[in-house]
Amino acid sequence: MKKVSFIIPCYRSEKTLGTVVNEIETAMAKMADRYEYDIFLINDASPDGTAGVIEKLCEENSRIRGISFARNFGQHAALMAGFRYSDGDICVALDDDGQTPADQVDRLLDAIENGADAVYARYDHKKHSGFRNFGSRVNDMMLRIMLSKPKELFVSSYFAVRRFVVEDMIRYENSYPYVIGLVLRSTKSIVNVDIDHRDRMEGSSGYTLKKLLGLWFNGFTAFSVKPLRIATFIGGVSACLGLLYGLYVIIRRLIIDIPDEAMGFAATMSAIVFFGGMILLMLGLIGEYIGRIYISMNNSPQYVIRDRWNLDK
């Protein structure tokens, strides 16, 4: 019998966690002949009573494991903590606010059983705020440009992955994990299944513009050197344009009588553009190496655990 580990990052969810856990238990009871399961609740230093709710749930049910961070490290760090402590053959990540319906988890599990290594829930209509939907579109564009995500692939916070994908992901020790990037680099066998997206049970999204920008920047710097290559390309193009403009000015000076003042200004601008482009080119090349060193050598912790419940290690 296979085991499913549910990973749920928790932030400001003291009023919704119980409902989400109950829904998971009901859904898995219908598949008791196929799967056993456990649930990991990771409190990302929530300022409300989320930690207390997790502790109580762990006391009532030995299948539930709890982790509480010393400070806020973000959703992706919480996912990584859950992945590291889990031992399920399949790991399922979902939200703590009830928007990702646990009663439809069988669709994700069936896709895994049919051969996919990773499966993401796809929504016809996401019931987020306009700001969050805009952020999702920008994030999708970033993934396609920077991480070569297939255009037809929809990524979301509700997904399931096989154990070998999880094992590859948890080898990543950079202090700013980006889970989507880790999945994309681990396997190409990724599919979508259609899932309903619900309204939030309580409150509003914890993502702010600052957090979204930080998340995108993590994806840029941790999993792609394309921004540096773009800078290199722009520098090279600028240098070429400066050189061509310089040749154009010289030819015009030889053919057409141009005043010395105009000639001097044009030559100065040409030199500025040329050398500015060369500087960008060199900075891009240096940045390429620095970026690779940064990606490999940053040893800051992904998270710091303050408390844990129903966990031996």
BELTARA-V990528 format. One record per run of one state. SS is the DSSP state (helix for helix, strand for strand, loop for the rest). FROM is the first residue (numbers start at 0). TO is the last residue. If there is no record, write none. Layout:
BEGIN
[[SS;FROM;TO] [SS;FROM;TO]]
END
This chain:
BEGIN
[[loop;0;0] [strand;1;9] [loop;10;15] [helix;16;28] [loop;29;33] [strand;34;42] [loop;43;48] [helix;49;59] [loop;60;62] [strand;63;68] [loop;69;73] [helix;74;84] [loop;85;88] [strand;89;92] [loop;93;98] [strand;99;99] [loop;100;100] [helix;101;112] [loop;113;116] [strand;117;121] [loop;122;128] [helix;129;145] [loop;146;157] [strand;158;161] [helix;162;168] [loop;169;177] [helix;178;185] [loop;186;188] [strand;189;193] [loop;194;195] [strand;196;196] [loop;197;207] [helix;208;222] [loop;223;224] [helix;225;254] [loop;255;258] [helix;259;296] [loop;297;303] [strand;304;308] [loop;309;312]]
END
